[in-house]
Amino acid sequence: MKFLDVTSCQIIAYALFVHLFFLFAVCKKRNDIADVAWGLGFVLVSFVGVIHNFNIKTIIVFVLVAIW
């Protein structure tokens, strides 16, 4: 059950993050802004995972995703 809660929170956070950057990119008429948001979205998803399930595995995943 906990996995489902974390996954749904990550999906919601990612969707909001990417859509906000998409709207910002449309307003500025610059597609490169949405490209940056795509990469940062993965960092956001791994960070939400760390917040909801704080252990060494999630921290390692977050650090590796952030470095990538």
C-alpha positions as CSV (number, residue, x, y, z in Angstrom):
1,M,0.0,0.0,0.0
2,K,2.8,2.4,0.8
3,F,4.3,1.9,-2.7
4,L,1.0,2.9,-4.3
5,D,0.9,6.1,-2.2
6,V,4.5,7.1,-3.1
7,T,3.9,6.4,-6.8
8,S,0.7,8.4,-7.0
9,C,2.4,11.4,-5.2
10,Q,5.3,11.1,-7.7
11,I,3.0,11.1,-10.7
12,I,1.1,14.1,-9.4
13,A,4.2,16.0,-8.6
14,Y,5.8,15.2,-12.0
15,A,2.6,16.1,-13.9
16,L,2.3,19.4,-12.2
17,F,6.0,20.3,-12.6
18,V,6.1,19.4,-16.3
19,H,2.8,21.1,-17.1
20,L,3.8,24.3,-15.3
21,F,7.1,24.4,-17.3
22,F,5.2,23.7,-20.5
23,L,2.8,26.6,-19.9
24,F,5.8,28.8,-19.1
25,A,7.5,27.7,-22.3
26,V,4.4,28.4,-24.4
27,C,4.1,31.9,-22.9
28,K,7.8,32.6,-23.6
29,K,7.7,30.9,-27.0
30,R,10.9,28.9,-26.1
31,N,10.9,25.1,-26.4
32,D,14.2,24.7,-24.6
33,I,12.5,25.6,-21.3
34,A,10.3,22.5,-21.5
35,D,13.4,20.4,-22.3
36,V,15.0,21.5,-19.1
37,A,11.9,20.7,-17.1
38,W,11.9,17.1,-18.5
39,G,15.3,16.4,-16.9
40,L,14.5,18.2,-13.6
41,G,11.2,16.2,-13.4
42,F,13.2,13.0,-12.8
43,V,15.0,14.7,-9.9
44,L,11.7,15.8,-8.5
45,V,10.2,12.3,-8.7
46,S,13.2,10.8,-6.9
47,F,13.1,13.6,-4.3
48,V,9.5,12.8,-3.6
49,G,10.4,9.2,-3.2
50,V,13.1,10.2,-0.6
51,I,10.5,12.3,1.4
52,H,7.9,9.5,1.5
53,N,10.3,6.6,2.0
54,F,13.5,7.8,3.7
55,N,16.1,5.0,3.6
56,I,19.5,4.4,2.1
57,K,18.2,3.0,-1.2
58,T,16.0,6.0,-2.0
59,I,18.8,8.4,-1.1
60,I,21.2,6.6,-3.4
61,V,18.7,6.7,-6.2
62,F,18.1,10.4,-5.6
63,V,21.9,11.2,-5.7
64,L,22.5,9.2,-8.8
65,V,19.5,10.7,-10.6
66,A,20.6,14.2,-9.6
67,I,24.2,13.6,-10.8
68,W,22.8,12.2,-14.1
